Amino acid sequence: MGESTDGRAMQVLSFEVAGTDYGVPLVAVREILQYAPPVEVPGMPPSIRGIMDVRGSAVPVIDLGIKFGRGATEPTRRTGVLVVEVEIAGTRVTLGLLVDAVNEVLDLPADRIAPPPSFGPNVRLDFLTGVARSARALLLLVDVDRVVSAAESELAAQSAAVREAQEQGRRAAASAPVARA
């Protein structure tokens, strides 16, 4: 993700987490889903709320409220899940990002995007690519590939692989011919 290098507008999907506006490039979002409680998977870190079925695939759901240190997302009628693909160890993995609300698609001209501010060496901002001024407020631009830590990435990939293997086993068992005596 980043600002447009040729001066053209960048399309961004804006969303809210704990009262703060964020944005991701529209091209990073595969789909937007209404919130449904994910299936909890034992042993996951607190930010991985579980997995959900997205078009027949098990997708880990990461709570951005917890990830950003703002507390767990309390579901409301506006709560949504952004389905995105991130790169983990050279492999594209589909994840769901739990957010308080999805707002709108914005066309942000390059001149309205600034680099993220520096807060010193002890503040981790590597998942932010910039700050944009929108009509509503300042918008923190997020790099979806960097928002997930390495440990969460590995656990999310493992939980999705286990769930997918279980689903494939169930489908194979259901389609197997029945032996007759």
Phi, psi and omega in degrees: 000160177169180180279158179294127181275347182255013176085358179279164178289148175252132177274129184230137171268121181264147180209167181243142171224118177051044175082001179251140179271133178233167176212148173231151177301136181303326181294342180278346185263120178280317177196167178239128182243148171290146182297134169224139183302128178285159175281123181289140178243120181300145174085002180278153174295158184305328183287342175267105186284344181144203179232154176225156179276122176236103179053045176087001178244142176280123184238122176296143181246121180255127179277109181292335175299313178291316182302322181270008177074024184251006180095164182294144176287125176267115184299136174228184178291342180266351182297138181221170176235120176271119178269118184230162171250131177239158178262122179236115179050044176081002181243137177279127181235137178271131179228156171254135178250114181281124182230156180294320182200146172259129187263287187195168172266130181243144169261108183256115175296148182304327182286354176258007180246126179240157176295157179295147180289159177266132177246013181101171187288342183268003180250121182275113178232020184295343179274354176264134178255345180176178176232132181239149174264119176246177179295329182281310188186186170287143183238122177274121182271127188252137172267107185297333178291334184258349184289338181262126179288163182300316181295316178295321179300313181296314179296319179296317179296319179295314182295322178293320180294318179296312181297318180296319178297320178296316179296319179297321177297318178296317179295320179295317180295322181290332182263357180289142179293147180271128179283136180247142182270000000 
